[in-house]
Amino acid sequence: MVPKVYKCYINGEWIEKSSGEKIDVENPANGEVFASIYTSSIEETQHALESADKAQFSWQMLPPVERAKYLYAITARLKQEKEHFAKLLVMEQGKTLVEARYEVDDTIKYIEYSAEAGRRIQSAIFPSDLPNEQLSIHKVPFGVTVGLMAFNYPLALIGRKIGPALIAGNTMVIKPSELTPVTASEFCRIIHEAGLPKGVISMVVGYGHDVGSYLVSNPITKLISMTGSTRAGQAIYKGASENVAGLVLELGGKAPFIVLDDADIDKAVEAAAISRYANCGQVCICNEMVFVDSKIAVEFTEKLTNRVKQIRVGNPMTDVDMGPSLSPKGLERIDAIVKENIAQGAELIIGGKRPEGTEFEKGNWYEPTILGNVKPDHASVQQEMFGPVLPIVKINGYEEAKELLNKRDDSLSAYLYTNNHKLIMRSIQEFQIGTIFINKQIVGYIQGFHSGHKKSGIGGEDGIYGIEQYLQKRTIYMNYE
């Protein structure tokens, strides 16, 4: 198979190369290079920013309903090519075909929700302290924004960012993860066919230390929206500080799945399995560790183990439940943490290795894994796994679970299974976390708000509050005497 060469997209034009460096894109299922793309030079990155700046005012001056028409044109094409994009996601990211189809659907929802919001952007008028005056607060775009994407949802994260940015009147330069740039390039083909004005969306490709850093620190950039690790977010925070650029950062998480002794164990088991092994555990709000009450720990662990044994691992283009991890380095890190935790005294209940069989000899494969006898200070609890490994920690009730949760800084999400309504209401007040799933498996509704607390981010995405992140407030004191 001859790898297909993809291009970056700047100011309505396809850019083949200038930096000379090429990134090869591997299929996680077999390790084969199926595509490549040339990285963007600093000059091209500057050109993308300048083009966005040039296009921004005209885009801002379009009525929101006119901007929405372009967004609907984009989603119409995505609907026509749903299967093409789904299979591309499988090849590039490794998620199953079923999950990939859901990702395309979610991308469409993100963009269409933003388009629908075009008529709902609200400003305000307040009484003045003096006669013949008016005090009003208007919402206006930031200007040029930058969207930095993680590798786990190469298409949905683009839709999640460009939808609200564009409907609010901003332009955006997107930079996909260097591990998953192909879907982004194909998405730019869609927006080109939809007739989006030049410069409104451009795409550059590169690494965080060069192209990413240049985008973040450039004075043209007025807001950065980034999904990725806490360490990357901290670097962006520093890089944006000189220009005091706006920030929307969705960073790392380590979600505990808390199961109290009065919980419906069967429902909790099913939710714990789905919430851990979705997308091979590569979801920021995934169940990263179970805190289960010691009174029910044995029963819960036995049932969860039996449930996880049913997960079918294999070619993600076929009818399976879990595909490969994205990168060899990520897989090596996961395996190292498992080995370290076993050395610390954890019990390997299931998994912990590459699956057996010829189809798993190449690619980034790892069995669905459960670790028992895990302590709160063990490696698998202290470090974000982002893979198909689930440590189980025994706790003694709600108070201990709350203490373990609240002393962490990676406060993106948590799960709580209990039928105690008093504790449910307390958790809403007491859990220092961005999202709580109460008697609920992993989910993300378009009208919700996806945000982290502490070191898991600033700002947030989705829903009306997500669109607000892309709007500044401008106060007007007007005398009309």
Sequence and secondary structure as in RCSB ss.txt:
>XXXX:A:sequence
MVPKVYKCYINGEWIEKSSGEKIDVENPANGEVFASIYTSSIEETQHALESADKAQFSWQMLPPVERAKYLYAIT
ARLKQEKEHFAKLLVMEQGKTLVEARYEVDDTIKYIEYSAEAGRRIQSAIFPSDLPNEQLSIHKVPFGVTVGLMA
FNYPLALIGRKIGPALIAGNTMVIKPSELTPVTASEFCRIIHEAGLPKGVISMVVGYGHDVGSYLVSNPITKLIS
MTGSTRAGQAIYKGASENVAGLVLELGGKAPFIVLDDADIDKAVEAAAISRYANCGQVCICNEMVFVDSKIAVEF
TEKLTNRVKQIRVGNPMTDVDMGPSLSPKGLERIDAIVKENIAQGAELIIGGKRPEGTEFEKGNWYEPTILGNVK
PDHASVQQEMFGPVLPIVKINGYEEAKELLNKRDDSLSAYLYTNNHKLIMRSIQEFQIGTIFINKQIVGYIQGFH
SGHKKSGIGGEDGIYGIEQYLQKRTIYMNYE
>XXXX:A:secstr
   EEE EEETTEEE  SS  EEEEE TTT  EEEEEE   HHHHHHHHHHHHHHHHHHHHS HHHHHHHHHHHH
HHHHHTHHHHHHHHHHHH   HHHHHHHHHHHHHHHHHHHHGGG    EEE  SSTTEEEEEEEEE SEEEEE  
SSSTTHHHHHHHHHHHHTT EEEEE  TTS HHHHHHHHHHHHTT  TTSEEE    IIIIIHHHHH TT  EEE
EES HHHHHHHHHHHHTTT EEEEE    EEEEE TTS HHHHHHHHHHHHHGGGG  TTSEEEEEEETTTHHHH
HHHHHHHHHT  BS TTSS SB   S HHHHHHHHHHHHHHHHTT EEEE  S   SGGGSSS     EEEES  
TTSHHHHS   SSEEEEEEE SHHHHHHHHHT SEESEEEEE S HHHHHHHHHH  SSEEEES  S   TTS B
  EETTEES BSHHHHHHTTEEEEEEEEE  
